[in-house]
Amino acid sequence: MKDVMLDFETLGTNVNAPVVQIGACYFDRQTGEIGKTLKLNVSLSSMVKGGAKIDGETVEWWLKQSEAARKSITADPKENDLNAFILLNEFLGSAKNIWSHATFDFVILTETLRRLNIKPMFHYKAAKDIRTLTDLAKISLTDQNFIREGVHHDALEDCKFQVKYCVAAFQALRK
């Protein structure tokens, strides 16, 4: 498998948002089979010490989310920012395609790696955008029967859900 789905849970929406949870999984774009996975909670204090900026509106949004979602991002153990992004970088090292909301997750990924002085093990051309894919395939989450499993706003569970509708988009584009 060379495709990876990536999702961050953050306490901001800008390029310097503090990442509090990382989710990623390799997947087969033909079948939707999930391969290796990664889920890491990240120390907020280490992210802020490293230059990330908390956004009050995002914190208020998180306070309105489910208890399960809030517990997911605050659960121990937590990695410090440097270790978390080294582990993520290594996980992504063999990916040919890194799927995410490219104007959000991938931008935060590359900016955080830059801020932490970590050289990406993946090529910048690996960035692939979920929104563009679903738009080209005319896939709408409201029109389809995509069943949400797991905790909404748990980074790894969100990755698995995104895989489902991206696989449907790949299938629609092959027709």
KEKE-3310 file (N, C-alpha, C; in steps of 0.2 Angstrom, whole numbers, plus 5000, padded with zeros to 4 digits):
npx = (5004:5003:4996:4991:4980:4978:4975:4973:4969:4966:4970:4967:4966:4974:4990:5000:4994:4991:4994:4985:4982:4986:4982:4984:4983:4988:4981:4971:4967:4958:4951:4948:4954:4962:4978:4993:4992:4993:4991:4993:4993:4997:5007:5000:5006:5020:5018:5014:5025:5034:5031:5018:5001:4987:4970:4956:4943:4942:4945:4933:4924:4929:4925:4911:4910:4908:4909:4916:4924:4932:4938:4946:4956:4963:4968:4980:4994:5004:5014:5029:5030:5041:5045:5033:5031:5043:5040:5028:5033:5042:5033:5026:5036:5037:5026:5017:5007:4999:4984:4973:4964:4970:4972:4973:4977:4989:4996:4998:5006:5018:5022:5024:5034:5044:5046:5050:5062:5063:5067:5057:5052:5045:5040:5035:5026:5018:5006:4989:4972:4958:4945:4946:4946:4934:4925:4928:4923:4910:4905:4895:4894:4882:4873:4876:4877:4886:4892:4896:4908:4914:4922:4918:4929:4940:4956:4961:4950:4943:4951:4949:4935:4936:4943:4933:4924:4933:4937:4925:4924:4936:4931:4920:4926:4933:4923)
npy = (4994:5011:5022:5035:5040:5055:5064:5077:5083:5098:5113:5125:5134:5139:5139:5137:5130:5121:5104:5092:5079:5065:5056:5043:5032:5018:5013:5003:5009:5003:4993:4998:4993:4993:4997:4998:5008:5024:5032:5046:5055:5072:5082:5097:5108:5106:5109:5122:5128:5126:5135:5135:5141:5144:5145:5154:5152:5140:5132:5135:5128:5115:5113:5111:5099:5081:5071:5060:5063:5074:5067:5058:5066:5071:5061:5051:5041:5055:5062:5072:5086:5086:5072:5066:5071:5066:5053:5052:5057:5047:5037:5041:5040:5030:5033:5035:5043:5056:5058:5070:5084:5095:5109:5111:5100:5095:5107:5111:5100:5101:5114:5112:5102:5110:5120:5112:5108:5096:5086:5082:5065:5062:5066:5083:5082:5072:5076:5075:5080:5078:5085:5089:5077:5071:5081:5080:5067:5069:5065:5066:5068:5069:5063:5050:5034:5034:5026:5032:5027:5024:5037:5053:5065:5060:5057:5045:5038:5047:5047:5034:5034:5044:5037:5028:5036:5041:5030:5027:5038:5036:5024:5029:5037:5029:5023)
npz = (5000:4996:4998:5009:5022:5031:5046:5057:5073:5080:5089:5083:5067:5058:5049:5059:5069:5084:5085:5092:5091:5081:5067:5056:5042:5031:5016:5004:4989:4980:4986:4999:5010:5026:5031:5039:5054:5063:5078:5088:5102:5106:5116:5121:5128:5123:5110:5110:5116:5106:5096:5091:5089:5099:5095:5100:5096:5090:5102:5109:5100:5101:5115:5113:5107:5107:5123:5121:5110:5116:5126:5119:5113:5124:5130:5139:5134:5130:5117:5115:5105:5095:5095:5092:5078:5072:5073:5065:5053:5049:5048:5037:5027:5017:5009:4994:4990:5000:5007:5012:5019:5010:5011:5024:5034:5027:5025:5038:5043:5035:5039:5052:5053:5047:5057:5067:5062:5055:5042:5028:5025:5014:4997:4992:4982:4985:4992:4992:4988:4997:4995:4982:4975:4979:4974:4960:4957:4960:4972:4986:5003:5009:5000:4999:5007:5018:5032:5048:5059:5075:5085:5081:5076:5082:5077:5070:5068:5060:5049:5044:5041:5031:5021:5017:5009:5000:4993:4987:4978:4970:4964:4957:4948:4940:4932)
capx = (5000:5007:4992:4990:4976:4981:4970:4975:4965:4970:4967:4968:4964:4980:4996:5004:4989:4994:4991:4984:4981:4988:4979:4986:4983:4989:4975:4971:4962:4953:4946:4947:4957:4966:4984:4997:4989:4996:4988:4997:4991:5003:5007:4999:5011:5026:5017:5014:5032:5038:5028:5011:4997:4980:4964:4951:4936:4943:4944:4926:4921:4930:4921:4904:4910:4906:4913:4921:4929:4936:4942:4951:4962:4966:4970:4987:5000:5005:5021:5031:5029:5047:5045:5027:5032:5048:5037:5024:5038:5044:5027:5024:5041:5036:5020:5017:5001:4996:4978:4971:4962:4977:4973:4973:4981:4995:4999:5000:5011:5024:5024:5026:5040:5049:5047:5054:5068:5063:5067:5051:5054:5041:5040:5030:5021:5014:5000:4983:4967:4951:4940:4946:4944:4926:4922:4928:4919:4903:4903:4893:4893:4874:4869:4878:4876:4892:4890:4901:4909:4919:4922:4919:4934:4946:4960:4962:4943:4941:4955:4945:4929:4938:4945:4927:4921:4938:4937:4919:4926:4940:4927:4916:4930:4935:4917)
capy = (5000:5017:5028:5036:5045:5059:5068:5081:5086:5104:5119:5131:5133:5142:5135:5136:5127:5116:5098:5088:5072:5063:5050:5041:5025:5016:5010:5001:5013:4999:4990:5002:4989:4998:4994:5000:5014:5027:5037:5049:5061:5076:5087:5104:5112:5106:5112:5129:5130:5126:5140:5134:5146:5142:5149:5153:5150:5132:5129:5135:5123:5109:5112:5109:5092:5075:5070:5055:5067:5078:5062:5056:5071:5073:5055:5049:5045:5061:5063:5079:5088:5083:5065:5064:5072:5062:5046:5053:5058:5040:5033:5043:5039:5026:5034:5039:5048:5057:5061:5074:5091:5098:5116:5111:5095:5095:5113:5111:5095:5104:5120:5110:5099:5115:5123:5108:5107:5089:5086:5077:5059:5061:5072:5087:5080:5067:5079:5074:5083:5074:5089:5089:5070:5070:5085:5077:5061:5071:5062:5070:5064:5069:5059:5043:5030:5032:5025:5034:5022:5026:5043:5058:5070:5056:5058:5039:5036:5051:5044:5028:5037:5048:5032:5025:5040:5042:5024:5028:5043:5032:5019:5033:5040:5023:5021)
capz = (5000:4995:4999:5017:5024:5036:5049:5063:5077:5082:5093:5079:5060:5054:5048:5065:5074:5088:5084:5098:5089:5074:5064:5049:5040:5024:5013:4997:4985:4976:4991:5005:5015:5030:5032:5045:5057:5068:5081:5093:5106:5106:5121:5119:5130:5119:5104:5111:5117:5100:5092:5089:5092:5100:5093:5105:5093:5090:5108:5110:5096:5105:5121:5111:5104:5112:5128:5118:5106:5120:5130:5114:5111:5130:5134:5139:5134:5125:5114:5114:5098:5091:5095:5088:5071:5070:5072:5059:5047:5048:5046:5030:5023:5011:5006:4987:4991:5007:5006:5018:5017:5008:5013:5031:5037:5024:5026:5045:5043:5032:5043:5059:5051:5046:5063:5071:5059:5053:5034:5027:5021:5008:4992:4992:4977:4988:4994:4988:4992:4997:4993:4975:4973:4979:4969:4953:4957:4962:4978:4992:5009:5011:4995:5000:5013:5022:5039:5052:5064:5079:5088:5077:5079:5084:5071:5067:5066:5055:5043:5042:5037:5024:5017:5014:5004:4995:4989:4983:4973:4965:4960:4953:4943:4935:4928)
cpx = (5004:5002:4991:4985:4978:4975:4973:4969:4969:4966:4968:4966:4969:4985:5000:4999:4993:4990:4991:4983:4982:4985:4982:4985:4984:4982:4975:4965:4957:4948:4944:4950:4962:4972:4987:4993:4994:4991:4992:4993:4998:5002:5006:5004:5018:5025:5017:5022:5036:5035:5021:5006:4989:4975:4958:4944:4937:4942:4937:4922:4922:4926:4913:4904:4908:4911:4918:4926:4934:4941:4948:4957:4966:4969:4978:4988:5000:5013:5023:5031:5035:5046:5039:5028:5038:5044:5032:5028:5040:5039:5025:5030:5041:5029:5021:5012:4999:4990:4976:4967:4968:4978:4973:4978:4988:4999:5002:5006:5018:5027:5027:5033:5046:5051:5051:5061:5069:5062:5062:5055:5050:5042:5034:5024:5016:5007:4995:4977:4960:4946:4940:4944:4937:4922:4922:4924:4912:4901:4901:4891:4885:4870:4871:4877:4882:4891:4897:4902:4914:4918:4923:4924:4940:4950:4960:4955:4941:4945:4951:4939:4931:4940:4939:4925:4927:4938:4931:4921:4931:4936:4923:4920:4933:4929:4917)
cpy = (5006:5023:5029:5041:5048:5063:5071:5083:5092:5109:5125:5129:5136:5137:5133:5133:5122:5109:5094:5081:5071:5057:5049:5034:5024:5013:5008:5005:5010:4996:4993:4998:4994:4994:4996:5007:5017:5032:5039:5055:5065:5081:5094:5109:5112:5109:5120:5132:5130:5131:5140:5139:5144:5147:5148:5151:5142:5129:5129:5130:5116:5108:5110:5102:5087:5074:5065:5058:5070:5073:5059:5060:5073:5067:5054:5042:5050:5061:5070:5080:5085:5076:5063:5065:5068:5055:5047:5053:5051:5036:5035:5042:5035:5027:5037:5044:5049:5061:5064:5080:5095:5105:5116:5106:5095:5101:5113:5106:5098:5110:5117:5106:5104:5118:5119:5105:5099:5089:5080:5071:5058:5067:5076:5086:5075:5069:5078:5077:5079:5078:5089:5083:5069:5075:5083:5071:5062:5066:5067:5066:5064:5065:5052:5040:5029:5032:5027:5029:5026:5033:5049:5063:5066:5055:5051:5037:5040:5049:5038:5030:5040:5042:5029:5030:5042:5036:5024:5033:5039:5028:5023:5036:5035:5021:5025)
cpz = (5000:4996:5007:5017:5031:5039:5055:5067:5080:5086:5090:5072:5056:5053:5054:5071:5078:5087:5090:5097:5082:5072:5057:5048:5032:5022:5006:4994:4981:4981:4997:5011:5019:5032:5039:5047:5062:5071:5087:5096:5107:5112:5119:5121:5126:5112:5104:5112:5111:5095:5089:5092:5093:5098:5097:5102:5092:5096:5110:5106:5099:5111:5119:5108:5109:5117:5125:5114:5111:5124:5125:5113:5118:5133:5134:5136:5129:5123:5114:5107:5093:5090:5090:5080:5068:5068:5066:5053:5044:5045:5038:5025:5017:5007:4999:4987:4998:5006:5013:5015:5016:5010:5020:5034:5034:5025:5033:5046:5041:5036:5049:5058:5051:5053:5068:5068:5057:5045:5032:5023:5015:5003:4993:4987:4979:4991:4989:4992:4991:4994:4985:4972:4973:4975:4962:4952:4958:4967:4984:4998:5011:5006:4996:5006:5016:5029:5043:5058:5069:5082:5082:5080:5083:5077:5067:5064:5060:5048:5040:5038:5031:5019:5013:5008:4998:4990:4984:4977:4968:4961:4955:4947:4938:4931:4921)
residu = (MET:LYS:ASP:VAL:MET:LEU:ASP:PHE:GLU:THR:LEU:GLY:THR:ASN:VAL:ASN:ALA:PRO:VAL:VAL:GLN:ILE:GLY:ALA:CYS:TYR:PHE:ASP:ARG:GLN:THR:GLY:GLU:ILE:GLY:LYS:THR:LEU:LYS:LEU:ASN:VAL:SER:LEU:SER:SER:MET:VAL:LYS:GLY:GLY:ALA:LYS:ILE:ASP:GLY:GLU:THR:VAL:GLU:TRP:TRP:LEU:LYS:GLN:SER:GLU:ALA:ALA:ARG:LYS:SER:ILE:THR:ALA:ASP:PRO:LYS:GLU:ASN:ASP:LEU:ASN:ALA:PHE:ILE:LEU:LEU:ASN:GLU:PHE:LEU:GLY:SER:ALA:LYS:ASN:ILE:TRP:SER:HIS:ALA:THR:PHE:ASP:PHE:VAL:ILE:LEU:THR:GLU:THR:LEU:ARG:ARG:LEU:ASN:ILE:LYS:PRO:MET:PHE:HIS:TYR:LYS:ALA:ALA:LYS:ASP:ILE:ARG:THR:LEU:THR:ASP:LEU:ALA:LYS:ILE:SER:LEU:THR:ASP:GLN:ASN:PHE:ILE:ARG:GLU:GLY:VAL:HIS:HIS:ASP:ALA:LEU:GLU:ASP:CYS:LYS:PHE:GLN:VAL:LYS:TYR:CYS:VAL:ALA:ALA:PHE:GLN:ALA:LEU:ARG:LYS)
# end
